[in-house]
Amino acid sequence: MKRVQKPKWSFVVLRGADKTVKQFHVSKRSVFAAPTAVVIAVTGCIAGLQIKSAYEMNQLEEQMSQQDELFAQTVSDKNEAIVSLQQEIIGLSEQANEMKEKIDDLQQLELKLKQFIANYGSKLETSTYLTPIDKSETTVKILSDTSSTGNRSFNDSKQSKQFVLLAQETGLHLADLQRMVETMEDSLTLTLQLAQATRVSVDAYPSGWPTRSKMLTSGFGYRRDPFTGRTAFHAGLDITGKLGDPIFSAADGTVSDTGFNNSLGKYIIIDHLGGLQSAYMHLKEIEAKEGDTVVRGEKIGLLGSSGRSTGPHLHFQIMQKNEPVNPLPFLSLIKED
């Protein structure tokens, strides 16, 4: 039996009018097998790409998970550092306020001491009292350093910890400065107390000029008596002036006696510290009363010519333990008008 030949497919390729014709014969099975093979190949490639993509996705997910954990730990460290730094800054702010109050107190003390020096010519060195004010510059520098530090960005956890350490170190500096200021404040307070005690002693020393006029008509010691013409001891200073001029207390003290005497005229006697007394005689009017507490420069009477007197003047006398002494060494101002 003769085998029947299967039909074949023919493909003709025309390349041009002057070219030969090419003819290809392909079996029917080949025509259907070729597209199938192409489809299978393409499908295999796609499946391979999908497997590769899935593997790479898993790798990326693992990397992202690790980075998320690292980032979360970094953020946690930063948050702890920020909280710690905020606490340190709050503490520094409180210490800065305390320092400001201390420096304000020291400035008040310094002003009082300067006033004392201006009033009484003390030879106390003022450089010691100026030191606390100079220390405020150090405080401002420390605070400015702290402020500039706070403006930096937190680049990493290590830098944040450095900020905390810096804040702690600055806090220690402020604590040392505060202890120093407290010590100086105690010293200044004691010095001021001593200065005030000195002021009381100085004010109680009868060295203030008792009249407006500074012209002396008679000094302390022996002189010719204007009434008898004989040599007699003069126990004080005679200071001329206008009738009714004010008479001032030479120092702080207590009025121990006032009155009138045919020889002394109207008079006032004031007791001072150290057993000293000052006497003001021949007054026109007495304005102080016995038992009054008077201060240096306070008006106590009017200049006159009462008693045994040849004209308006003040007889000023200082006594130490009831013995008259020369008033000139006590007075702080001696000059003629």
Order of alpha helices (4+ residues) and beta strands (2+ residues): beta-beta-alpha-alpha-alpha-beta-beta-beta-beta-beta-beta-beta-beta-beta-beta-beta-beta
